[in-house]
Amino acid sequence: MAQTTPEADWVSRIADDVIAEAERRAQGKASPAGDAPAVVCASGLSPSGPIHLGNLREVMVPHLVADEIKRRGVPCEHLISWDDYDRFRKVPAGVEGVDDSWAEHIGKPLTSVPPPRGSAYGSWAEHFRAAMAGALTALGVEYRGISQTEMYTSGAYREQILFAMRERQRIDAVLDRYRTKGKQQQKKQQKSKDAAELEAEEGSGAAAEEDSAGGAGGAYYPYKPYCSACDRDLTTVTAYDDDSTELSYVCACGHQETVLLREYTRGKLVWKVDWPMRWAYEGVIFEPSGVDHQSPGSSFVVGGQLVKEIFGGEQPIGPMYAFVGISGMAKMSSSKGGVPTPADALEIMEVPLLRWLYARRKPNQSFKVAFDQEILRTYDEWDALGRKITDGSAQPADVAAHRRASTTAAGPLPATPRPLPFRTLSSVVDITAGAEDQTLRILNELDPERPVRSLDETRPRLDRAERWTTTQVPEDQRTRVRDEPDAELLASLDEEERASLRLLLDGLDEHWSLDGLTALVYGVPKVRAGLDPDAKPTPELKKAQRAFFVLVYRLLVGRDTGPRLPTLLLAVGADRVRKLLGA
């Protein structure tokens, strides 16, 4: 068996288990050339609307595990099943180009629903799948996509469907073991979920928990036809003959017909039967699922019985993954009214940073993706980890998470050549309103010994900072430098305040760099207190520093706070600082 990497983490441990399971299944089985890869990891996504950051965990957990297996030289494939043959359940709120008229399509396959107005794609499913596929490519996720519409309508599952219909009584008996306790548990879970969690469940391939097509007279059928007249699944199976495969159904639209199931391709197995059928069909060894699919009576638990007892396969190793929350998601236009998507996140986060959020937490640990001021701390943590790795002080699990975030088995992912602090970049683009000449001037002065010669050195992080500043920082919190000195405030200053400003102005030229200005602005109150500029701050000194900072902020931007003062001074420029501070 392949060995765990030295930087053991949750990904390595799961990869150990998956490889061991694959070897166990392979024992005694012939492996002729041309067979599918020995290890199959799987994800399922339903393009029923914007596929959000909670759904991304459905992809990232198996991606990270599959990538680790590939790093060890073991053949592995990551399947993403696009559940685009699911029914259109409801019209999602806040999707641009969509209104209540889309309600007429409820019950149709997602691939039969028209896309939002103005879309370049041919169907609802294709529109939302394309957005997610683009984000996955950017994130370095390699996978083989499977359209369930194509699988069902091509007849790929024909034998599995006919088999399930023949075994419908046995399937019903398995499902019956869980129906009562499953419903009780689901009601209990639903009551405990907040609105964000309920919203996050949309878009999951396992969102549907029904286990029956609703046959006439209470008969159980695991197959649900789409009506050949209205294309909706408002159908009831009235009869089925195992020998001839004749299936009769009636639809709420009034249409009724009898078809040969061995030829009919407009329908699908109900979810709780469909999922275990696919495990057996694809030979899936690893597939995680959300907490809502692992309670008693839910699809993962019941599926484990069905795949073994009915389809002769085995349930995948499937750890539960926890909820992904969002902090500060205002103004993300493409998901207005819903949960932000990976594409939204990639507008403000570099690829390695977003990958790191999913790599550093075990699947059963919840976490939040920040779109508000917390993003500044997230970038700071990422940069600090990079420094620890460089100096050798990082913990092994953190080293592993960083490596998984910044590289894949195929090689390194794109990164910013000169990753200046995100908070510094966001302050600069805030002050300059994105003017490239001014931005370059300021960044060039941050560190005179290592000047920034081109903004390309700071991209894509600079572009992410500009996008965050323009979309996430409220207008009333944007920085507006004064055009003229505040004459009234300057006239009201006492002698101590005037002396502090003189000390600051006198030191500008000598300290004109980010580090130098940092030392200067913190040092002025120390010198005025008769202390050495390097003295450790006391509570009294911190109070004096805060009062001094407020004074400078008021004179420069007319507020008590703003970007970090050293960055603000660099951005304003020495001449303008002197003018506004009354020199």
C-alpha positions in Angstrom: 0.0 0.0 0.0 1.2 3.6 -0.8 2.6 5.4 2.3 1.2 8.5 3.9 3.0 11.7 3.2 5.4 13.0 5.9 3.0 16.0 6.4 0.2 13.8 7.6 -3.2 15.5 7.6 -6.9 14.6 7.2 -6.4 14.3 3.4 -3.6 11.8 3.8 -5.5 9.7 6.3 -8.5 9.5 4.1 -6.4 8.7 1.1 -4.8 5.8 3.1 -8.3 4.4 3.8 -9.5 4.9 0.2 -6.4 3.1 -1.3 -6.8 0.3 1.2 -10.4 -0.1 0.3 -9.6 -0.1 -3.4 -7.0 -2.8 -2.9 -9.5 -4.9 -0.8 -12.1 -4.7 -3.6 -9.5 -5.6 -6.2 -8.4 -8.8 -4.5 -9.5 -11.8 -6.5 -10.7 -9.6 -9.4 -9.1 -9.6 -12.8 -7.9 -6.2 -14.0 -7.6 -6.4 -17.8 -6.0 -3.5 -19.7 -8.5 -0.8 -20.5 -10.4 -1.1 -17.3 -11.5 2.1 -15.4 -9.0 3.5 -12.9 -8.6 1.5 -9.8 -9.8 4.3 -7.5 -12.9 6.3 -8.3 -13.8 9.4 -6.2 -17.1 11.1 -6.9 -19.1 14.2 -6.4 -22.7 15.2 -7.4 -23.9 18.7 -8.2 -27.4 19.8 -9.3 -27.4 22.9 -11.5 -30.8 23.9 -10.2 -29.6 27.5 -9.6 -26.3 29.2 -8.7 -24.0 26.5 -7.3 -22.6 28.0 -4.2 -19.7 27.8 -1.8 -21.4 25.2 0.3 -21.7 22.9 -2.7 -18.0 23.5 -3.5 -17.2 21.3 -0.4 -18.9 18.5 -2.2 -16.2 18.8 -4.9 -13.2 19.9 -2.9 -13.2 17.0 -0.4 -13.0 14.3 -3.1 -10.7 16.5 -5.2 -8.1 16.9 -2.5 -8.3 13.1 -1.7 -8.1 12.2 -5.4 -5.2 14.6 -5.9 -3.3 13.1 -3.0 -3.8 9.6 -4.4 -2.5 10.8 -7.8 0.6 12.3 -6.0 1.4 8.8 -4.8 1.3 7.5 -8.3 -1.9 5.5 -7.9 -4.3 5.7 -10.8 -7.4 7.7 -9.7 -10.3 9.4 -11.3 -12.6 12.1 -9.9 -16.1 12.0 -11.3 -18.5 14.9 -11.1 -22.1 13.8 -11.8 -24.1 16.8 -13.0 -27.6 16.0 -11.8 -29.1 17.9 -14.7 -31.9 15.4 -15.1 -33.4 16.4 -11.7 -36.7 18.1 -11.8 -36.9 21.9 -11.6 -38.3 22.3 -8.1 -38.7 26.0 -7.6 -37.8 29.4 -9.1 -34.8 30.6 -7.1 -35.0 34.2 -5.8 -32.8 37.0 -7.0 -31.4 35.4 -10.2 -30.9 38.0 -12.8 -33.0 37.5 -15.9 -35.5 35.2 -14.1 -39.1 36.1 -13.0 -42.2 34.2 -11.8 -43.0 33.1 -15.3 -40.4 30.3 -14.9 -42.8 28.6 -12.5 -44.5 27.1 -15.5 -41.5 24.9 -16.0 -41.6 23.4 -12.5 -41.5 19.6 -12.8 -39.4 19.5 -16.0 -35.8 18.2 -16.2 -33.3 21.0 -15.6 -32.0 20.5 -19.2 -35.5 21.3 -20.5 -35.9 24.6 -18.7 -35.0 27.7 -20.6 -32.0 29.6 -19.2 -32.2 33.1 -17.6 -32.8 35.9 -20.2 -29.6 37.0 -21.8 -27.8 33.7 -21.2 -25.4 32.4 -23.9 -26.4 28.8 -23.0 -29.2 26.6 -24.2 -30.8 25.5 -21.0 -31.1 26.3 -17.3 -28.8 23.4 -16.4 -26.2 24.4 -18.9 -26.2 28.0 -17.8 -25.4 27.2 -14.1 -23.2 24.2 -14.9 -21.0 26.4 -17.1 -20.4 28.9 -14.3 -19.3 26.2 -11.9 -17.2 24.4 -14.5 -15.3 27.7 -15.1 -14.6 28.1 -11.4 -13.4 24.5 -11.1 -11.0 24.9 -14.0 -9.6 28.1 -12.3 -9.3 26.1 -9.0 -7.2 23.4 -10.7 -9.9 20.7 -10.2 -9.4 17.9 -12.7 -12.5 15.7 -13.2 -14.6 13.8 -15.6 -18.1 15.3 -15.9 -21.1 13.0 -16.4 -24.4 14.5 -17.5 -27.3 12.5 -16.0 -29.5 13.8 -18.8 -27.2 12.2 -21.3 -26.9 9.0 -19.3 -30.6 8.5 -18.9 -31.7 9.6 -22.4 -29.1 7.6 -24.1 -30.3 4.4 -22.4 -27.0 3.9 -20.6 -28.9 2.9 -17.4 -31.6 0.9 -19.2 -30.6 -2.5 -17.7 -30.3 -0.9 -14.2 -33.8 0.6 -14.6 -35.4 -2.6 -15.7 -33.7 -4.5 -12.9 -34.8 -2.0 -10.3 -38.4 -2.3 -11.6 -38.2 -6.1 -11.3 -36.9 -5.8 -7.8 -39.3 -3.0 -6.7 -40.8 -5.0 -3.9 -37.4 -5.8 -2.4 -36.4 -2.1 -2.8 -39.7 -1.1 -1.1 -39.0 -3.4 1.8 -35.6 -1.9 2.4 -36.9 1.6 2.2 -39.8 0.7 4.6 -37.3 0.0 7.4 -36.4 3.7 7.5 -39.5 5.6 6.5 -40.9 6.4 9.9 -37.7 7.2 11.8 -36.2 8.9 8.7 -39.2 11.4 8.5 -39.0 12.0 12.3 -35.3 12.7 12.1 -35.6 15.0 9.1 -38.3 17.1 10.8 -36.1 17.4 13.8 -33.2 18.5 11.6 -35.2 21.0 9.6 -36.4 22.7 12.8 -32.8 23.2 13.9 -31.5 24.7 10.7 -31.2 28.4 10.1 -32.2 30.1 6.8 -28.7 30.1 5.5 -28.3 26.3 5.9 -31.7 25.7 4.3 -30.6 27.9 1.4 -27.3 26.1 1.2 -29.0 22.7 0.7 -30.3 23.9 -2.7 -28.1 22.9 -5.5 -27.1 19.6 -3.9 -27.5 16.5 -6.1 -29.0 14.8 -3.1 -31.5 17.5 -2.4 -34.5 15.3 -3.3 -35.3 12.8 -0.6 -38.3 11.1 -2.2 -38.2 7.4 -2.4 -41.2 6.6 -4.6 -42.8 7.6 -7.9 -46.2 7.4 -6.3 -47.9 4.4 -8.1 -51.6 4.0 -8.4 -53.4 2.2 -5.6 -50.4 2.6 -3.3 -48.1 0.4 -5.4 -44.4 1.2 -5.2 -42.4 2.0 -8.3 -38.8 3.3 -8.2 -39.1 4.9 -11.6 -40.6 8.3 -12.4 -41.4 9.0 -16.1 -41.4 12.5 -17.5 -44.6 13.1 -19.4 -44.1 12.9 -23.2 -46.8 15.6 -23.6 -45.9 18.3 -21.0 -42.3 17.1 -20.2 -43.1 17.3 -16.5 -42.9 14.6 -13.8 -46.4 15.1 -12.5 -47.0 11.5 -13.4 -48.4 8.5 -11.7 -47.5 5.0 -12.8 -50.7 2.9 -13.1 -49.3 -0.4 -14.2 -46.1 -2.2 -15.1 -45.5 -5.6 -16.7 -42.1 -7.2 -16.0 -42.1 -9.5 -19.0 -43.1 -7.0 -21.7 -41.8 -3.9 -19.8 -45.1 -2.1 -20.7 -45.5 0.8 -18.3 -48.6 2.9 -18.1 -48.9 6.3 -16.5 -51.2 9.2 -16.2 -50.1 12.9 -15.9 -51.7 15.8 -14.1 -51.9 17.5 -17.4 -54.4 14.9 -18.5 -52.1 12.9 -20.8 -51.9 9.2 -20.4 -50.1 6.5 -22.3 -48.5 3.1 -22.2 -44.8 2.8 -23.2 -42.2 0.1 -23.4 -39.7 0.8 -20.7 -37.0 -1.1 -22.5 -37.2 1.7 -25.1 -38.6 4.7 -23.2 -35.8 7.1 -22.1 -37.8 10.1 -20.7 -37.7 9.3 -17.0 -35.3 8.4 -14.1 -35.0 6.4 -11.0 -36.1 8.2 -7.8 -33.1 9.6 -5.9 -32.8 7.1 -3.1 -32.5 4.3 -5.7 -30.6 6.3 -8.4 -27.7 7.2 -6.1 -26.8 3.6 -5.0 -27.4 2.4 -8.6 -24.7 4.8 -9.7 -22.3 3.7 -7.0 -22.5 0.2 -8.3 -22.4 1.3 -12.0 -19.3 3.6 -11.6 -17.6 1.5 -8.9 -17.3 4.5 -6.6 -15.0 4.0 -3.7 -15.0 7.5 -2.1 -17.9 10.0 -2.0 -18.6 12.3 0.9 -22.0 13.9 1.5 -23.6 16.6 3.6 -24.9 16.2 7.1 -28.5 16.2 5.8 -27.8 12.9 3.9 -26.4 10.9 6.7 -29.3 10.9 9.2 -31.5 7.8 9.7 -33.7 7.3 6.7 -31.7 9.7 4.5 -30.3 8.8 1.0 -26.8 7.9 2.0 -27.8 5.6 4.9 -30.6 3.9 2.9 -28.4 3.8 -0.2 -25.8 1.8 1.7 -28.4 -1.0 2.1 -29.8 -0.8 -1.4 -26.4 -0.9 -3.1 -25.5 -4.1 -1.2 -28.8 -5.9 -1.1 -30.2 -5.0 -4.5 -27.4 -3.8 -6.9 -24.7 -6.2 -5.6 -22.2 -3.3 -5.1 -20.6 -1.6 -2.1 -21.2 1.7 -0.4 -18.4 4.2 -0.8 -16.3 5.5 2.0 -18.3 8.6 2.7 -17.5 11.0 5.5 -19.9 13.7 6.4 -19.0 17.2 5.6 -20.2 20.2 7.6 -21.9 23.4 6.7 -19.9 26.2 5.0 -21.1 29.6 6.2 -20.6 33.1 4.7 -19.7 36.3 6.5 -20.5 39.6 4.8 -21.9 38.6 1.4 -23.6 41.9 0.5 -23.4 43.3 -3.0 -22.2 40.0 -4.7 -24.4 40.6 -7.7 -24.4 37.2 -9.3 -25.9 35.6 -6.2 -28.1 38.4 -5.0 -30.7 36.9 -2.8 -28.8 33.7 -2.4 -25.5 32.3 -1.3 -22.2 33.4 -3.1 -20.7 31.1 -5.7 -17.1 30.0 -6.2 -16.9 32.5 -9.1 -17.9 35.3 -6.6 -15.2 34.2 -4.2 -12.6 34.0 -6.9 -13.2 37.7 -7.6 -11.7 38.6 -4.2 -9.6 35.6 -3.3 -6.6 34.2 -5.1 -7.0 30.5 -6.1 -4.6 29.1 -3.4 -6.4 31.1 -0.7 -9.8 29.7 -1.6 -8.4 26.2 -1.8 -6.7 26.6 1.5 -10.0 27.3 3.3 -11.3 23.9 2.3 -8.0 22.1 2.7 -7.2 23.2 6.3 -10.4 22.1 7.9 -11.5 18.5 8.3 -14.7 17.7 6.5 -16.7 17.5 9.7 -15.6 21.0 10.8 -17.7 23.9 9.7 -16.1 27.2 8.6 -17.0 30.5 7.1 -15.8 32.2 3.9 -15.4 35.9 4.5 -16.5 38.6 2.1 -16.4 41.4 4.8 -13.5 42.9 6.7 -12.6 39.4 7.9 -11.1 38.8 4.5 -8.2 41.0 5.6 -7.4 38.7 8.5 -7.8 35.6 6.2 -5.1 36.9 3.8 -2.9 37.8 6.8 -3.1 34.3 8.1 -2.3 32.8 4.7 0.8 35.1 4.3 1.9 34.3 7.9 1.7 30.6 7.1 3.9 31.1 4.1 6.5 32.9 6.2 6.4 30.1 8.8 7.0 27.5 6.0 9.9 29.5 4.8 11.6 29.7 8.2 10.7 26.1 9.1 8.4 26.8 12.0 5.1 25.6 10.5 3.4 22.5 11.8 3.3 19.5 9.5 -0.4 19.6 9.0 -0.3 23.3 8.1 2.5 22.6 5.6 0.4 19.9 4.0 -2.6 22.2 3.8 -0.5 25.0 2.2 1.0 22.5 -0.3 -2.5 21.3 -1.3 -3.7 24.8 -1.7 -0.9 26.1 -3.9 -0.2 23.0 -6.0 -1.9 19.9 -7.4 -0.5 16.6 -8.7 -0.2 18.4 -12.1 2.0 21.1 -10.7 1.9 24.6 -9.1 -1.1 26.8 -9.4 -0.9 30.5 -10.5 0.3 32.8 -7.7 1.1 36.5 -7.3 4.9 37.1 -7.8 5.0 39.9 -5.2 2.2 39.1 -2.7 2.0 42.4 -0.8 -0.4 42.5 2.1 -3.9 42.4 1.0 -4.9 45.1 3.5 -2.2 47.4 2.2 -3.3 46.8 -1.4 -7.0 47.4 -0.6 -6.1 50.6 1.2 -4.1 51.9 -1.7 -6.8 51.2 -4.3 -9.3 52.7 -2.0 -7.4 55.9 -1.8 -6.4 56.1 -5.4 -9.8 54.9 -6.7 -7.8 52.4 -8.8 -5.7 54.9 -10.7 -2.8 52.8 -11.9 -0.1 55.5 -12.0 -0.8 56.6 -8.4 -1.1 53.0 -7.3 2.3 52.2 -8.8 3.9 55.3 -7.2 2.6 54.3 -3.8 3.6 50.6 -4.1 7.0 51.6 -5.3 7.6 53.6 -2.1 6.5 50.9 0.3 10.0 49.4 0.4 12.6 51.6 -1.4 15.1 48.7 -1.2 12.7 46.5 -3.2 10.7 48.8 -5.3 7.7 47.5 -7.3 8.6 48.2 -10.9 5.3 47.0 -12.5 1.8 46.4 -11.2 2.0 43.0 -12.9 4.3 41.9 -10.0 1.4 42.4 -7.6 -1.3 40.7 -9.7 -3.7 38.9 -9.4 -3.8 39.9 -5.8 -4.0 43.6 -6.6 -7.0 43.0 -8.9 -8.7 41.0 -6.1 -8.1 43.8 -3.6 -9.6 46.3 -6.0 -12.7 44.1 -6.6 -13.2 43.7 -2.9 -12.9 47.4 -2.2 -15.3 48.4 -4.9 -18.0 45.7 -4.1 -17.7 45.0 -0.4 -16.6 48.3 1.3 -19.7 50.4 1.9 -19.6 53.8 0.2 -19.7 55.7 3.6 -16.6 53.7 4.6 -14.5 54.5 1.5 -11.6 56.8 2.0 -11.8 60.4 0.6 -8.7 62.5 1.2 -9.5 66.2 1.9 -8.9 68.6 -0.9 -8.1 71.5 1.4 -6.8 71.8 5.0 -9.4 71.8 7.8 -8.6 75.4 8.8 -11.0 75.3 11.8 -9.5 72.2 13.3 -6.0 73.4 12.7 -6.8 76.7 14.5 -8.2 74.8 17.5 -5.1 72.7 18.2 -3.3 73.0 21.5 0.5 73.3 21.8 1.0 69.6 22.4 -0.9 68.6 19.3 1.0 71.2 17.2 4.3 69.8 18.5 3.3 66.3 17.7 2.4 67.2 14.1 5.7 69.1 13.7 7.6 66.0 14.8 5.7 63.9 12.3 6.3 66.4 9.5 10.0 66.8 10.3 10.5 63.0 10.0 8.6 62.4 6.8 11.6 62.5 4.4 13.8 60.4 6.6 11.2 57.8 7.2 9.5 57.6 3.7 8.8 53.9 3.4 6.1 51.7 4.9 8.4 50.4 7.7 9.9 53.9 8.3 6.5 55.6 8.6 5.2 52.9 10.8 8.1 53.5 13.2 7.5 57.3 12.9 3.8 57.5 13.6 4.1 55.1 16.6 7.2 56.9 17.8 5.9 60.5 17.9 3.8 60.0 21.1 6.8 58.2 22.7 9.2 61.0 22.0 6.7 63.6 23.2 6.4 61.6 26.4 10.2 61.7 26.8 10.7 58.0 25.9 12.9 56.3 23.4 11.2 55.7 20.0 11.7 51.9 20.6 10.2 51.9 24.1 7.5 49.3 24.8 4.1 50.9 24.9 2.3 51.3 28.2 -1.5 51.7 28.6 -1.0 55.5 28.9 1.2 55.6 25.9 -1.3 53.6 23.8 -4.0 56.1 24.7 -1.7 58.9 23.6 -1.0 57.1 20.3 -4.6 56.6 19.7 -5.4 60.3 20.2 -2.5 61.3 17.9 -3.8 58.9 15.2 -7.3 60.3 15.4 -6.0 63.8 15.0 -4.0 62.9 11.8 -7.0 61.0 10.4 -9.3 64.0 11.0 -6.9 66.3 9.2 -6.4 64.0 6.3 -9.7 62.3 5.7 -12.2 64.0 8.0 -12.9 60.9 10.1 -11.6 59.3 13.2 -10.4 56.1 11.4 -9.2 55.0 8.0 -6.6 52.8 6.3 -3.5 52.0 8.3 -1.9 55.4 8.9 1.6 54.6 7.3 -0.2 53.4 4.2 -2.4 56.4 4.1 0.6 58.8 4.4 2.3 57.1 1.5 -0.8 57.2 -0.6 -1.5 60.9 0.1 2.1 61.8 -0.7 4.6 63.9 1.3 3.7 67.3 -0.3 -0.1 66.9 0.2 0.4 65.6 3.8 2.4 68.7 4.6 -0.4 70.9 3.1 -3.2 69.2 5.0 -1.3 69.0 8.3 -0.7 72.7 8.2 3.0 72.9 7.5 
